[in-house]
Amino acid sequence: MKTLNDFNFENKKALIRVDFNVPLNEKFEVTDATRIVSAKPTIIKILEDGGSCILMSHLGRPKGVQDEFSLRHIVDKVEDILGVEVKFVDACVGEKAEAAAADLKPGEILLLENLRFHKEETAGDLEFSKQLSKLGDIYVNDAFGTAHRAHASTTIIAQFFPEKKCFGYLLAQEIESIEKVMKTGEKPVLAVLGGAKVSSKITIIENILDKVDHLIIGGGMSFTFIKAQGGKIGNSICEDDKQELALEILKQAKAKNVQVHIPVDVVAADAFSNDANTQIVDITNIPDGWEGVDAGPKSIAMFHDVVMQSKTILWNGPLGVFEMEKFAKGTIELGNSIAEATKNGAFSLVGGGDSVAAVKQFGFEDKVSYVSTGGGAMLESLEGKTLPGIAAILE
């Protein structure tokens, strides 16, 4: 696996695919700069070597050229975080972009305009990839969030740099973190899967049953498992057409000696609202008109014990409707348990949109080993798929 450390960038122009697809408010201010901060070590290493950086990224899903999606809006924020002046060019291919790249001196940074202003980017167009490749000497992919897409700048471009391509620090760290969970992690290995739907996690469950010792199934998807086993779930969320599959998963887990842990009690509410009346009930006996919205105290204590005996932990999905303060306790307590296990030497990886949002919201970011920056890419890795953006560098 070639990384930045395999190259000296002195007097070289590094063409870096970053993931600066960051959220902006109505004043075009960046509201979460995590992805920019994550790219900093790669950019600084290249500048310190005496090289220059040409940054390419997408922002949002523009239909052609739309000013609201212009990367010029984030230039000031990128400068703040990097502590270096950032030049901007309102093109990413063609004469204007090529001239700006040619003028770049060692120690300088150039940010190109939004790649997705060109439909050729998402189409993985060969000619567009070739035009992009003219801008730099070495291709660096540091965008894990888009590594599962075979787009021009994330995958196709790599073939124009047969000997001069590598992973940036962020992407290398993402790959290593997932490998720790899937291949090299110290046992016992625990996967915590939450969220609303079993259907969105089926392939992950099937792929990780060979790798884990414990599986916690929480959140909305637990009700499909409970109903499949004959429990009463009241008005709780359930995928009725996935009940047989839930039983099959439990059967497979048993055959593979994986211990499955499902909540035993829940916080039930009489409405989907922070102002609802609540009661703690057995998960197999939720009254009609009530729905499970969070893990109950017995479940929280049970999950804590499982987390504390695990040496490698994957957390993907919340244990309840954490967006509502009243129903966040299960997710917060799980975070506390994982933080404590991490402090005691376990390796913990958090990935997937909702878990990452929860980890940030409740201040666990620095208390776990690694928080993945890629939602879809992370999930596809856990499903056992080889991501095109990663394969393109390894080839």
C-alpha positions as CSV (number, residue, x, y, z in Angstrom):
1,M,0.0,0.0,0.0
2,K,1.8,3.2,-1.2
3,T,1.3,6.2,1.1
4,L,2.7,9.7,1.2
5,N,5.7,8.4,3.1
6,D,6.9,6.5,-0.1
7,F,7.4,9.8,-1.9
8,N,9.4,13.0,-1.5
9,F,7.4,15.8,-2.9
10,E,10.2,18.3,-3.2
11,N,9.5,20.5,-6.3
12,K,6.6,18.2,-7.2
13,K,3.0,19.2,-7.7
14,A,0.7,16.9,-5.8
15,L,-2.8,16.5,-7.3
16,I,-4.9,15.6,-4.3
17,R,-8.5,14.4,-4.3
18,V,-9.8,15.7,-1.0
19,D,-13.4,15.4,0.3
20,F,-14.3,19.0,1.0
21,N,-18.1,18.3,0.6
22,V,-18.9,20.2,3.7
23,P,-22.2,21.6,5.0
24,L,-22.8,25.4,4.4
25,N,-25.4,27.6,6.0
26,E,-27.5,30.3,4.1
27,K,-24.5,32.7,4.4
28,F,-22.3,30.1,2.8
29,E,-20.3,29.6,6.0
30,V,-18.9,26.1,6.7
31,T,-20.9,24.6,9.7
32,D,-18.8,21.5,10.1
33,A,-15.2,21.6,9.0
34,T,-14.2,18.0,10.1
35,R,-13.4,16.9,6.5
36,I,-11.1,19.9,6.0
37,V,-9.3,19.3,9.3
38,S,-8.9,15.6,8.4
39,A,-7.1,16.5,5.2
40,K,-4.6,18.8,6.9
41,P,-1.9,16.3,7.8
42,T,-1.6,15.2,4.1
43,I,-1.4,18.7,2.8
44,I,1.1,19.9,5.4
45,K,3.4,16.9,4.8
46,I,3.6,17.7,1.1
47,L,4.3,21.4,1.7
48,E,7.0,20.6,4.3
49,D,8.7,18.4,1.7
50,G,8.9,21.4,-0.6
51,G,6.1,20.5,-2.8
52,S,2.8,22.3,-3.8
53,C,-0.8,21.1,-3.6
54,I,-3.5,21.2,-6.1
55,L,-6.8,20.3,-4.3
56,M,-9.8,18.9,-6.2
57,S,-13.2,18.2,-4.6
58,H,-16.9,18.2,-5.2
59,L,-19.5,20.1,-3.2
60,G,-23.1,19.0,-3.1
61,R,-25.0,17.8,-6.2
62,P,-25.1,20.7,-8.6
63,K,-26.9,20.6,-11.9
64,G,-24.2,22.1,-14.1
65,V,-22.6,25.3,-12.9
66,Q,-24.4,26.7,-9.9
67,D,-22.7,29.5,-7.8
68,E,-24.2,28.2,-4.5
69,F,-22.0,25.1,-5.0
70,S,-18.8,26.9,-5.9
71,L,-15.8,25.9,-3.8
72,R,-14.8,29.6,-3.6
73,H,-17.2,29.8,-0.7
74,I,-14.9,27.7,1.4
75,V,-11.5,29.2,0.6
76,D,-11.4,31.4,3.7
77,K,-12.2,28.4,6.0
78,V,-9.6,26.2,4.3
79,E,-7.0,29.0,4.8
80,D,-7.9,29.3,8.5
81,I,-7.5,25.6,9.1
82,L,-4.3,25.1,7.1
83,G,-2.7,28.4,8.1
84,V,-1.5,28.9,4.5
85,E,-2.9,31.1,1.7
86,V,-5.1,29.2,-0.7
87,K,-5.3,30.3,-4.3
88,F,-8.6,29.5,-6.2
89,V,-9.3,29.0,-9.8
90,D,-12.9,28.9,-11.2
91,A,-12.1,25.9,-13.4
92,C,-10.9,22.4,-12.9
93,V,-9.8,21.4,-16.4
94,G,-8.8,23.4,-19.5
95,E,-6.4,26.3,-20.2
96,K,-7.4,28.3,-17.1
97,A,-6.8,25.5,-14.7
98,E,-3.6,24.4,-16.4
99,A,-2.2,27.9,-16.3
100,A,-3.0,28.3,-12.6
101,A,-1.4,24.9,-11.8
102,A,1.7,25.7,-13.9
103,D,2.2,29.0,-12.0
104,L,2.1,27.2,-8.6
105,K,5.4,27.4,-6.7
106,P,6.7,25.1,-3.9
107,G,4.8,25.7,-0.7
108,E,1.7,27.0,-2.4
109,I,-1.9,25.6,-2.5
110,L,-4.4,25.8,-5.4
111,L,-8.1,24.9,-4.9
112,L,-9.9,23.9,-8.2
113,E,-13.5,24.7,-8.8
114,N,-16.2,22.0,-8.1
115,L,-15.5,18.9,-10.1
116,R,-19.3,18.1,-10.4
117,F,-19.9,21.3,-12.4
118,H,-18.9,18.8,-15.2
119,K,-21.1,15.7,-15.7
120,E,-18.0,13.9,-16.9
121,E,-16.8,13.7,-13.2
122,T,-19.6,11.4,-12.0
123,A,-19.7,9.6,-15.4
124,G,-16.0,8.5,-14.9
125,D,-15.1,10.0,-18.3
126,L,-11.7,9.0,-19.5
127,E,-10.9,12.3,-21.4
128,F,-12.0,14.4,-18.4
129,S,-9.7,12.3,-16.2
130,K,-6.8,12.8,-18.6
131,Q,-7.3,16.6,-18.5
132,L,-7.3,16.6,-14.7
133,S,-4.2,14.4,-14.7
134,K,-2.2,17.1,-16.6
135,L,-2.3,19.4,-13.5
136,G,0.0,17.4,-11.2
137,D,3.1,15.2,-11.0
138,I,1.9,12.8,-8.3
139,Y,-1.8,11.7,-7.7
140,V,-2.8,11.5,-4.0
141,N,-6.3,10.1,-3.1
142,D,-7.3,11.3,0.4
143,A,-11.1,11.2,0.0
144,F,-12.5,8.2,1.7
145,G,-16.0,9.6,1.6
146,T,-16.0,9.2,-2.2
147,A,-13.8,6.1,-2.5
148,H,-16.8,3.9,-3.2
149,R,-17.6,5.8,-6.4
150,A,-15.8,5.1,-9.7
151,H,-15.7,8.8,-10.6
152,A,-13.1,10.5,-12.8
153,S,-11.2,12.2,-9.9
154,T,-11.4,9.3,-7.4
155,T,-10.7,6.3,-9.6
156,I,-10.3,6.7,-13.4
157,I,-7.5,9.4,-13.1
158,A,-5.2,6.9,-11.3
159,Q,-4.3,5.1,-14.5
160,F,-2.5,8.3,-15.7
161,F,-0.1,8.0,-12.8
162,P,1.1,4.3,-13.0
163,E,4.1,4.7,-10.7
164,K,3.2,8.0,-9.1
165,K,0.0,7.5,-7.1
166,C,-0.6,6.9,-3.4
167,F,-3.0,7.2,-0.5
168,G,-3.1,10.3,1.7
169,Y,-2.9,9.9,5.5
170,L,-6.6,10.1,6.0
171,L,-7.5,7.4,3.5
172,A,-4.7,5.1,4.7
173,Q,-6.0,5.5,8.3
174,E,-9.5,4.6,7.2
175,I,-8.3,1.5,5.4
176,E,-6.2,0.4,8.4
177,S,-9.1,1.0,10.9
178,I,-11.5,-1.1,8.9
179,E,-8.8,-3.8,8.5
180,K,-8.4,-3.9,12.3
181,V,-12.1,-4.6,12.7
182,M,-12.4,-7.1,9.8
183,K,-9.0,-8.9,9.9
184,T,-6.4,-8.0,12.4
185,G,-8.2,-6.8,15.5
186,E,-7.6,-8.4,18.9
187,K,-10.4,-10.6,20.1
188,P,-13.1,-10.6,21.3
189,V,-14.5,-8.5,18.5
190,L,-17.8,-6.7,18.9
191,A,-20.1,-5.1,16.3
192,V,-22.8,-2.8,17.5
193,L,-25.4,-2.3,14.8
194,G,-28.3,0.1,15.4
195,G,-30.6,2.3,13.4
196,A,-34.0,1.8,12.0
197,K,-33.8,-0.8,9.3
198,V,-32.5,-4.4,9.1
199,S,-32.7,-4.2,5.3
200,S,-30.0,-1.5,5.2
201,K,-27.6,-3.6,7.3
202,I,-28.2,-7.2,5.9
203,T,-25.1,-7.4,3.8
204,I,-23.0,-6.0,6.7
205,I,-24.4,-8.5,9.2
206,E,-23.8,-11.4,6.8
207,N,-20.3,-10.3,6.0
208,I,-19.2,-9.7,9.6
209,L,-20.6,-12.8,11.2
210,D,-17.3,-14.6,10.3
211,K,-15.3,-11.8,12.0
212,V,-17.0,-11.0,15.2
213,D,-17.5,-12.7,18.6
214,H,-20.4,-10.5,19.8
215,L,-23.1,-8.7,17.9
216,I,-25.4,-6.1,19.6
217,I,-28.5,-5.4,17.6
218,G,-30.2,-2.2,18.8
219,G,-32.3,0.7,17.8
220,G,-35.4,0.3,15.5
221,M,-34.1,-2.8,13.8
222,S,-34.3,-4.8,17.1
223,F,-38.1,-4.9,16.9
224,T,-38.1,-6.9,13.7
225,F,-36.0,-9.6,15.5
226,I,-38.3,-9.5,18.6
227,K,-41.5,-9.8,16.5
228,A,-40.0,-12.6,14.5
229,Q,-39.5,-14.5,17.7
230,G,-43.1,-14.0,18.8
231,G,-42.8,-10.8,20.9
232,K,-45.4,-8.1,21.1
233,I,-43.9,-4.8,19.9
234,G,-46.9,-2.5,20.0
235,N,-46.6,0.4,17.5
236,S,-42.8,0.0,17.2
237,I,-41.1,0.3,13.8
238,C,-40.8,-3.1,12.1
239,E,-40.0,-4.5,8.7
240,D,-42.6,-7.3,8.6
241,D,-41.1,-8.7,5.3
242,K,-37.7,-9.2,7.0
243,Q,-38.8,-11.4,9.9
244,E,-37.8,-14.6,8.3
245,L,-34.4,-13.0,7.5
246,A,-34.0,-12.0,11.1
247,L,-34.5,-15.6,12.2
248,E,-32.0,-16.8,9.6
249,I,-29.4,-14.3,10.9
250,L,-29.9,-15.6,14.4
251,K,-29.5,-19.1,13.1
252,Q,-26.3,-18.3,11.2
253,A,-24.9,-16.5,14.2
254,K,-25.5,-19.5,16.4
255,A,-23.8,-21.8,13.9
256,K,-20.8,-19.5,13.8
257,N,-20.6,-19.1,17.6
258,V,-21.4,-15.4,17.6
259,Q,-23.3,-14.2,20.7
260,V,-26.2,-11.9,19.7
261,H,-27.4,-9.4,22.2
262,I,-30.8,-7.8,21.7
263,P,-32.4,-5.3,24.1
264,V,-34.4,-6.8,26.9
265,D,-36.3,-3.7,27.9
266,V,-37.1,-0.4,26.2
267,V,-38.3,3.1,26.9
268,A,-41.8,3.1,25.3
269,A,-43.6,6.3,24.3
270,D,-47.2,6.9,23.4
271,A,-46.3,9.3,20.7
272,F,-43.2,10.1,18.5
273,S,-42.5,13.3,20.4
274,N,-40.1,14.6,23.0
275,D,-43.3,15.5,25.1
276,A,-44.7,12.0,24.9
277,N,-45.6,10.0,28.0
278,T,-43.0,7.2,28.6
279,Q,-42.7,4.0,30.5
280,I,-40.0,1.3,30.8
281,V,-41.4,-2.1,29.5
282,D,-40.1,-5.6,28.6
283,I,-39.2,-5.5,24.9
284,T,-41.3,-8.6,24.2
285,N,-44.4,-7.1,25.7
286,I,-44.9,-3.5,24.5
287,P,-48.5,-2.4,25.0
288,D,-50.7,-1.5,22.0
289,G,-50.5,2.2,21.2
290,W,-46.9,2.5,22.5
291,E,-43.6,2.3,20.6
292,G,-40.1,1.5,21.7
293,V,-37.9,4.6,21.3
294,D,-34.7,3.9,23.3
295,A,-32.9,1.1,25.2
296,G,-34.0,0.5,28.7
297,P,-31.8,0.4,31.9
298,K,-31.4,-3.4,31.9
299,S,-30.4,-3.4,28.2
300,I,-27.9,-0.5,28.8
301,A,-26.3,-2.5,31.7
302,M,-26.1,-5.7,29.6
303,F,-24.6,-3.9,26.6
304,H,-22.0,-2.2,29.0
305,D,-20.8,-5.6,30.2
306,V,-20.4,-6.8,26.6
307,V,-18.5,-3.7,25.5
308,M,-16.2,-4.0,28.5
309,Q,-15.1,-7.5,27.7
310,S,-14.4,-6.6,24.0
311,K,-11.0,-5.6,22.6
312,T,-12.1,-4.5,19.1
313,I,-15.3,-2.6,18.7
314,L,-17.3,-1.4,15.6
315,W,-20.2,1.0,16.3
316,N,-22.6,1.6,13.4
317,G,-26.0,3.1,14.3
318,P,-27.7,4.6,17.4
319,L,-29.7,2.7,20.1
320,G,-32.7,5.0,20.1
321,V,-34.2,8.2,18.7
322,F,-31.2,10.2,20.1
323,E,-32.2,13.3,18.1
324,M,-34.8,13.8,20.9
325,E,-33.2,14.5,24.2
326,K,-35.6,12.3,26.1
327,F,-34.7,9.3,24.0
328,A,-30.9,9.8,23.8
329,K,-29.8,8.0,27.0
330,G,-29.2,4.5,25.5
331,T,-27.0,6.0,22.8
332,I,-25.1,8.2,25.2
333,E,-24.5,5.4,27.7
334,L,-23.3,3.1,24.9
335,G,-20.9,6.0,24.0
336,N,-19.7,6.1,27.6
337,S,-19.1,2.4,27.7
338,I,-17.1,2.4,24.4
339,A,-15.1,5.4,25.6
340,E,-14.3,3.5,28.8
341,A,-13.3,0.4,26.9
342,T,-11.1,2.5,24.6
343,K,-9.4,4.1,27.6
344,N,-8.7,0.6,28.9
345,G,-6.9,-0.3,25.6
346,A,-9.7,-1.5,23.2
347,F,-9.7,-0.3,19.6
348,S,-13.0,1.4,18.7
349,L,-14.2,2.4,15.2
350,V,-17.3,4.5,14.7
351,G,-18.8,4.8,11.3
352,G,-22.1,5.5,9.5
353,G,-23.9,8.9,9.4
354,D,-26.1,8.6,12.5
355,S,-23.4,7.2,14.8
356,V,-20.9,9.8,13.7
357,A,-23.6,12.5,14.3
358,A,-24.2,11.1,17.8
359,V,-20.5,10.9,18.6
360,K,-20.0,14.5,17.7
361,Q,-23.2,15.7,19.4
362,F,-22.3,14.0,22.7
363,G,-18.6,14.7,22.7
364,F,-17.1,11.2,22.2
365,E,-15.0,12.2,19.2
366,D,-11.7,12.2,21.1
367,K,-12.7,9.3,23.3
368,V,-12.9,6.6,20.6
369,S,-10.0,5.3,18.5
370,Y,-11.3,6.4,15.1
371,V,-14.3,8.2,13.7
372,S,-14.8,7.3,10.0
373,T,-15.3,10.3,7.6
374,G,-17.2,8.2,5.0
375,G,-20.7,7.0,5.4
376,G,-21.4,5.0,2.2
377,A,-17.8,4.1,1.7
378,M,-17.5,2.7,5.3
379,L,-20.6,0.6,4.9
380,E,-19.5,-0.8,1.6
381,S,-16.1,-1.7,3.1
382,L,-17.9,-3.5,6.0
383,E,-20.0,-5.4,3.4
384,G,-16.7,-6.8,2.1
385,K,-16.7,-4.8,-1.2
386,T,-13.5,-3.5,-2.7
387,L,-13.9,0.2,-3.2
388,P,-13.0,1.4,-6.7
389,G,-11.0,4.4,-5.4
390,I,-8.9,2.2,-3.2
391,A,-8.4,-0.5,-5.9
392,A,-7.2,2.2,-8.4
393,I,-4.3,3.1,-6.1
394,L,-3.4,-0.6,-5.4
395,E,-3.3,-1.6,-9.0
